[in-house]
């Protein structure tokens, strides 16, 4: 049974393909926090975990897509896709966003990936 999520904001979905370049399984979400950042205002938006999990579950179980969850182990050299859902205010009209990966231990930004350019 699926639950419909209503919001007074906009949803922004970001599909990422990740490959573990190490030699042992690792979790992308283990020490990394994926955030969406407005590059003009520097405002950070965090994933909506409930919707992200539900969307990835639907894609995997109902559509039989080869997707993973951010908490799944990434096996070495096996590309995997994950979709992350963010809610952004409706008044945000520009599409100047980047994905910012933050180290959960040090709270330092590790990587920016520009989107919508």
C-alpha positions as CSV (number, residue, x, y, z in Angstrom):
1,X,0.0,0.0,0.0
2,X,1.4,3.4,-1.0
3,X,1.0,6.6,0.9
4,X,0.6,9.9,-0.9
5,X,2.8,12.6,0.4
6,X,1.4,16.1,0.2
7,X,3.5,19.2,0.6
8,X,3.2,22.9,0.2
9,X,6.7,22.9,-1.2
10,X,8.2,21.5,-4.4
11,X,9.9,18.2,-4.7
12,X,13.3,18.0,-6.4
13,X,14.5,14.5,-7.2
14,X,18.1,13.8,-7.9
15,X,19.2,10.4,-9.4
16,X,22.8,9.6,-8.7
17,X,24.9,6.8,-10.1
18,X,27.7,5.8,-7.7
19,X,30.6,3.3,-8.0
20,X,32.7,2.2,-5.1
21,X,36.3,2.4,-6.3
22,X,37.6,0.6,-3.2
23,X,38.4,-3.0,-2.7
24,X,35.7,-3.8,-0.1
25,X,32.0,-3.1,0.2
26,X,31.2,0.4,1.6
27,X,28.1,2.5,2.4
28,X,27.7,5.8,0.6
29,X,25.5,7.1,3.4
30,X,27.7,5.7,6.2
31,X,29.9,8.8,6.6
32,X,28.4,11.1,4.0
33,X,25.3,13.4,4.1
34,X,23.9,14.3,0.8
35,X,22.4,17.8,0.8
36,X,21.0,20.1,-1.9
37,X,22.5,23.6,-1.9
38,X,21.2,26.7,-3.6
39,X,24.4,28.1,-5.1
40,X,23.1,31.7,-4.9
41,X,21.7,31.9,-1.4
42,X,23.9,29.0,0.0
43,X,20.7,27.6,1.6
44,X,21.0,23.9,2.4
45,X,18.1,21.5,1.9
46,X,18.1,18.0,3.4
47,X,16.7,14.8,1.9
48,X,13.1,13.8,2.8
49,X,14.0,10.4,4.1
50,X,10.5,9.0,4.1
51,X,9.8,9.9,0.5
52,X,13.3,8.9,-0.7
53,X,12.9,5.4,0.9
54,X,9.4,5.0,-0.5
55,X,10.4,6.0,-4.0
56,X,13.4,3.7,-4.1
57,X,11.3,0.8,-2.7
58,X,8.7,1.4,-5.4
59,X,11.3,1.5,-8.2
60,X,13.0,-1.6,-6.9
61,X,10.0,-3.8,-6.0
62,X,7.3,-2.6,-8.3
63,X,9.2,-1.5,-11.4
64,X,12.0,-4.0,-10.9
65,X,14.7,-1.4,-11.5
66,X,18.3,-2.0,-10.3
67,X,18.4,0.7,-7.6
68,X,19.9,0.9,-4.2
69,X,19.3,2.7,-0.9
70,X,21.8,5.2,0.4
71,X,22.4,2.8,3.3
72,X,23.0,-0.3,1.1
73,X,26.5,-1.6,0.7
74,X,28.2,-0.6,-2.5
75,X,30.2,-3.5,-3.9
76,X,33.5,-2.6,-5.5
77,X,33.3,-1.5,-9.1
78,X,29.6,-2.1,-9.5
79,X,27.7,1.0,-10.5
80,X,24.5,1.5,-8.6
81,X,21.7,4.1,-8.8
82,X,19.9,5.9,-6.0
83,X,17.3,8.6,-6.1
84,X,17.2,11.2,-3.4
85,X,14.1,13.5,-2.8
86,X,14.4,17.0,-1.5
87,X,11.6,19.5,-0.6
88,X,12.3,23.1,-1.6
89,X,10.2,26.1,-1.0
90,X,7.9,27.1,-3.8
91,X,9.3,30.6,-3.9
92,X,12.6,29.3,-5.1
93,X,12.4,29.7,-8.8
94,X,16.0,29.5,-9.9
95,X,17.6,26.2,-10.6
96,X,21.0,27.0,-9.3
97,X,21.6,23.8,-7.3
98,X,24.4,21.6,-6.4
99,X,24.6,18.4,-4.5
100,X,26.9,18.9,-1.5
101,X,28.4,15.9,0.2
102,X,29.2,16.6,3.8
103,X,31.4,14.3,6.0
104,X,29.1,13.3,9.0
105,X,32.1,13.1,11.4
106,X,33.9,16.3,10.6
107,X,30.9,18.3,9.3
108,X,33.2,19.5,6.4
109,X,32.0,19.7,2.8
110,X,33.8,17.1,0.7
111,X,32.4,17.5,-2.8
112,X,30.0,19.7,-4.9
113,X,28.2,18.4,-7.9
114,X,26.5,21.1,-10.0
115,X,23.0,20.3,-11.2
116,X,20.7,21.8,-13.9
117,X,23.4,23.5,-15.9
